[in-house]
Amino acid sequence: MTNLSRITSKITKFIFRLFCLILGLHVLFIVFLLAAGTYKVMLSWTLLDVSQEYKKIDAYEGIVLKDYNKQKAYKRSFCGLTETDEPADFSYHGEQLNSTAHDTLQRLAPGNAGHIGQCTLSPDGRRILYVKANPSDEADPTDIVDYSYNVLNLDDGTVLEYFRNPRAGLGVEWH
């Protein structure tokens, strides 16, 4: 009987430890989901974006993103967008800021044409800055996850991301 009780005790301890492990993994998973959700909420309330790809864009210093509702202009910094005193034109608030740039984008990126918003040419005319709405699924293009502000290089066709965030409604300007 003592051998049976020892075996039963070991099995009970094993089951208890397994239960604790599974419970701990569930708790870690819930904490991860909360952290990921908090990050998404934080992004939607701020203009945060820590990617550094924008530094590869020639003359990115002249790019200004505009919030028409607040009448504020923003420039890219290390951690996202920061407000700037640089003058910006808030008189236009529409889909196409530059029809030549928009037509070129539709020709070069036909699959994205329905998701491309406001756009403008760089001062030297070699790049196009544009807003692209990124849907969660092409089957439902109205379910927008976030917006990316991209630069298309007309010389080689490469696209670099200037800024990406769930927040919408920022216009584009390039000085």
Secondary structure, 3 states (H helix, E strand, C coil): CHHHHHHHHHHHHHHHHHHHHHHHHHHHHHHHHHHHHHHHHHHHHCCECCCCHHHHCCCHHHEEEEECCCCEEEEEECCEEEEECCCCCCCCCCCCCCHHHHHHHHHHCHHHHHHEEEEEECCCCCEEEEEEEEEEECCEEEEEEEEEEEEEECCCCCEEEEEEECCCCEEEEEC
